[in-house]
Each structure stands twice: as structure tokens, then as C-alpha cells.
Amino acid sequence: MAEQAAGERQVAIQRIYVKDISFESPKAPEVFAEEWKPDINLQLNTRSAKRDDGTYEVVLTVTIDTKNDNGSVFLCEVQQAGVFAINGFSDEEVKQVAGSFCPNQLFPYARAAIADLVSRGGFPNLALQPINFDALLAQHQQEMQKAQTEAAQTEERH
């Protein structure tokens, strides 16, 4: 039975948790008297690391920087993390799973934490739209490949 399981491809969530969380509203309470015309900047980042026991920690960082005409309104950042058992995949496939599947599992938790923090900060509800991590990973890989190609071409010229 163990031999059969060793060859199977499997991804299992072992734990999901908040690694770091912060909310800042440097101009409160004066900001509440201003007209609400926010400029919202969303930044996403993922990173993964193999652990000694063969599992992977994947951390999705979601940063919301909100400004209006008079500067910063609030800054909210959540590092939502998980420990995933990823077995039976090649190294390249593990990168795909850790860069797409795992963030897809973590994002709803990060989205809920951000909505709660923004609401507790006294601001209108912030409902982040779903994110296609498959497309983001593909775009990132294309950008990396383009940068490598350009670096190789530059090196050939010298």
C-alpha cells in the first residue's frame, strides 16, 4: 500500500494560518471627514519553501494601499500561509502547484481577513474580486523567460 501511495500525485492541505497581518490608517480620524474617492492599489506576492518533512510552506502576501486626493487613507497587508503536502510531482510541477493551486486555496482566507480589517478600520466594505492565479503564474513565467532571453542577447553582443 505504501509503495502504491508513493507513486500517486497528491496535494493535501495540512494547515492554513495567518503569518503576518497589519492595518494602518495614518490620517484617522480626519480622513473620515473627506470625500470617499479611493485609489486602491492591490499587490500580490507568493513564495514557497520546502520544509524538512517534505511539505511546502506557501505564503500569499496581499497588500492593499489605498489613497485619496490628500494621500494615504489606509494600508492593509495580510500574509496568509499554508503547509501543503505535495507528492508525486516533478520539481517543475511543484512550482506550478505552489504558484497557482496553493494561492488559490489561500486567497479566500486573505480576502476575508482584509475585508474584516478594512471594516474594523471604519472604512466601507472592500470586496476583493477572485484572482486567476493560473494566469498570473503564466504571465510571470513569460516575463522571466523574456528577461532571460534579453540578458542572453545582451551578453552575446558583448
C-alpha positions in Angstrom: 0.0 0.0 0.0 2.8 2.4 0.8 4.5 1.7 -2.5 1.3 2.4 -4.3 0.9 5.7 -2.4 4.5 6.8 -3.2 3.7 6.9 -6.9 0.5 8.8 -6.6 0.2 12.6 -7.3 -1.3 14.2 -4.3 -1.7 17.7 -2.8 -3.1 17.9 0.7 -3.6 21.0 2.9 -2.1 20.3 6.3 -2.7 23.8 7.9 -3.8 27.3 6.9 -2.8 30.2 9.1 -2.1 33.9 9.2 1.7 34.5 9.2 1.5 38.3 9.5 -1.2 40.9 9.4 -1.2 44.7 9.6 -3.5 47.7 9.1 -2.5 51.3 9.2 -4.7 54.4 8.9 -2.3 57.3 9.5 -4.8 60.1 8.9 -7.7 58.7 11.0 -10.0 60.3 12.2 -9.6 63.3 9.8 -9.8 61.0 6.8 -13.4 60.2 7.6 -14.5 63.8 7.0 -13.1 63.7 3.5 -14.9 62.7 0.3 -14.5 59.0 -0.3 -12.8 58.7 -3.7 -10.3 56.0 -3.1 -7.4 55.0 -5.4 -6.9 51.3 -4.5 -3.6 49.6 -5.4 -3.6 45.8 -5.0 -0.3 43.9 -4.9 0.1 40.2 -4.7 3.2 38.1 -4.0 3.7 34.4 -3.4 6.6 32.5 -2.1 7.2 28.9 -1.2 9.8 26.9 0.7 10.3 23.2 1.1 10.3 22.1 4.7 12.4 19.3 6.3 9.5 16.9 6.4 8.9 17.2 2.7 6.0 19.5 2.9 5.9 23.1 1.5 5.0 26.3 3.2 3.3 28.7 0.7 2.8 32.3 1.7 0.5 34.6 -0.2 1.0 38.3 0.6 -1.8 40.6 -0.3 -1.2 44.3 0.1 -3.9 47.0 -0.3 -2.6 50.6 -0.4 -5.5 53.0 -0.6 -5.1 56.7 -1.2 -7.3 59.7 -2.0 -6.5 63.2 -3.1 -4.8 64.0 0.2 -2.5 61.0 0.4 -2.7 57.7 2.2 -6.0 56.5 3.6 -5.0 53.1 4.7 -2.5 50.3 4.2 -3.5 46.8 4.8 -1.3 43.7 4.4 -2.0 40.1 5.1 0.4 37.2 4.8 -1.9 34.2 4.5 0.1 30.9 4.7 -0.4 27.2 4.4 1.5 24.0 4.8 0.9 21.7 1.9 1.9 18.1 1.3 2.8 17.9 -2.4 3.8 14.4 -3.5 4.4 12.7 -6.8 5.2 15.8 -8.9 8.4 16.8 -10.7 10.2 19.9 -9.5 8.7 22.0 -12.3 5.2 20.7 -11.5 5.7 21.5 -7.8 6.5 25.1 -8.8 3.2 25.2 -10.7 1.2 23.7 -7.8 2.9 26.1 -5.3 2.4 29.1 -7.6 -1.2 28.5 -8.6 -3.1 25.8 -6.8 -1.9 26.8 -3.3 -2.5 30.6 -3.6 -6.0 29.8 -5.0 -6.6 27.9 -1.7 -5.2 30.7 0.5 -6.8 33.7 -1.3 -10.3 33.4 0.2 -8.8 33.5 3.7 -6.7 36.5 2.9 -9.7 38.2 1.2 -11.9 37.6 4.4 -9.1 38.9 6.7 -8.7 42.1 4.6 -12.4 42.7 4.5 -12.6 42.4 8.2 -9.6 44.7 8.8 -10.9 47.4 6.5 -14.3 47.3 8.1 -12.8 47.4 11.6 -10.8 50.4 10.4 -14.0 52.3 9.8 -14.0 52.2 6.1 -16.6 51.0 3.5 -16.7 47.3 2.7 -13.8 46.2 0.5 -14.7 43.0 -1.5 -11.7 41.8 -3.5 -12.6 40.1 -6.7 -11.4 36.5 -7.3 -8.0 36.2 -8.9 -6.8 33.9 -11.6 -3.5 32.6 -10.2 -3.0 30.3 -13.2 -2.9 33.4 -15.5 -0.7 35.3 -13.1 1.8 32.5 -12.9 1.8 32.1 -16.7 2.4 35.9 -17.1 5.2 35.8 -14.5 6.9 32.8 -16.3 6.7 34.7 -19.6 8.3 37.8 -18.1 11.1 35.7 -16.6 11.7 33.9 -19.9 11.7 37.3 -21.8 14.2 38.7 -19.3 16.5 35.7 -19.6 16.3 35.9 -23.4 17.2 39.6 -23.4 20.0 39.0 -20.9 21.4 36.3 -23.2 21.2 38.6 -26.2 22.9 41.4 -24.4 25.7 39.0 -23.3 26.1 37.8 -26.9 26.6 41.4 -28.1 29.5 42.0 -25.7 
